Amino acid sequence: MADRVQDTLVDVAIVGFGPTGAMLANLLGQAGLSVLVIEKEAGIYPMPRAIHFDGEVMRVFQSVGLRQAVEAVSRPGTQGMHFVNAAGETLLIRGGTAELGPHGCASNYYFHQPELEAVLREGVRRFANVRVLLRHEAIAFDDGGDGVALAVRDLEHGVDRTARARYVIGCDGARSPVRAAMGSTMHDLGLRQPWLVFDAVLEREVDLPAYTVQYCDPVRPMTYCNVVGARRRWEIMILPGDDKAALVHPDNLWRMVAPWITPTDARMERAVIYTFQSVIADVWRKGRLLLAGDACHQTPPFLGQGMCAGIRDAANLAWKLEAVLRGNAPDALLDTYASERLPHVRAFIELAVRLGNIIQTTDPIEAAERDARFRAGQPEIFEFPAPTLGEGALDSAQGAPVGRPFPQPRLDDGRLLDELLGTRSAVIGHQGILASVDSATGARWRDAGAVVIDRPGAAISRWLELNAAQAVVLRPDRYIAGVANTAAELDRISQHLPVLS
């Protein structure tokens, strides 16, 4: 396979085969595009890293036929997250999640990353049009305007070759070589703090909370997570004056988690110090080079949105790449990727920073003042944020709900909505308005392969009524392109639909 790399121009080269790169490879592979994945490691990193994703991300897994396999390696998080002070008082609760939330699944899930990555990589194996090169490293990128030449080093045999791609997507992590080649700069959004992450596997039953707990103790802020199965995680804030090397010594580790478990209860799987940071790249695209995932944004983990953001990047980018590469949309459509995603991910990062400030308070006086503020409202509930996309391939002048995901209700025939729509666009509304559009709009729907639903059923009719709309237009990524109450509005909004055939 490696010997044939330089003989073929592929549609997309993906640098990096972590969750973001593997998700993008599944989406593009399903679309029938030719894809080359370049990954320098020999296999999946075996230790735990990310542990949470949300319902929108499960819906993306569903879109490539992997929902059942992902459900087999994850668990729904239905009991929320509790913020508790040093006295044991609950300051704030991140609401628990429904088994059947707005995305047609639970609203939050916990998982073990190596197991999830194995599912995603097995998914990629379904597509003969996707080639994966492990133990290969992309070391240089030459954007010639009509394509990119990549210098690729075979790390196993010490041989350099050239690959060619119409677009290159850097899903290559925080130290992204693709980002460096683009000259893109990461900007700090205000939080940079080292934490010790301690992962353990229970070897007998222990009375531990079934939900995640943020221990807002100024003496030593900590987080406890019930991950999946017997896996548990503690995140422990590093304080000024701490000896980092000493902290990761097993004796000290077990001492810090002694209120919960002992070495007779569990085995230590990993202990590592991470610097939680909040950064975002100023440039996500330069010519035919683009970024996704940690290569263009990193968030502190207090919202559990690090991997989620990368999966959202992949879902936003995939259908746009397909439209452009098939010649059915201008290259400028790819500019809407950053214009939509950057403000969206920034909203999540900024909220994570604010939550981090609650958790990381170490001054006793400030902590007491914080507790008093929350005590006055006993206790506050924090619901999951729902930011809208930035301006792009949608009728953003309308405001919400435009730029947000459309829910996935169960239809009158028992199917979930996406089981009907697949990865196509959709026009959903009442018969009167859908029958009143001009002939060019009807042709646009046909050319876009859009699913047209003129009998929306009970659940969608309720949504239309609540949002004072007669019709809604959905993009392939299930985000709302616009809502309409007149045929003229529906004509205008339909221009945002990509032609995919």
Secondary structure, 3 states (H helix, E strand, C coil): CHHHHHHCEEEEEEECCCHHHHHHHHHHHHCCCCEEEEECCCCCCCCCCCCEEEHHHHHHHHHCCCHHHHHCCEEECCCCEEEEECCCCEEEEECCCCCCCCCCCCCEEEECHHHHHHHHHHHHCCCCCEEEEECEEEEEEEECCCCEEEEEEECCCCEEEEEEEEEEEECCCCCCHHHHHHCCCEEEEEEEEEEEEEEEEECCCCCCCCCEEEEECCCCCEEEEECCCCEEEEEEECCCCCCHHHHCCHHHHHHHCCCCCCCCCEEEEEEEEEEEEEEEECCCEECCEEECHHHCEECCHHHCCHHHHHHHHHHHHHHHHHHHHCCCCCHHHHHHHHHHHHHHHHHHHHHHHHHHHHHCCCCHHHHHHHHHHHHCCCCEEECCCCCCCCCCCCCHHHCCCCCCECCCCECCCCCEHHHHHCCCCEEEECHHHHCCCCHHHHHHHHHCCCEEECCCHHHHHHHHHHCCCCEEEECCCCEEEEEECCHHHHHHHHHHCCCCC
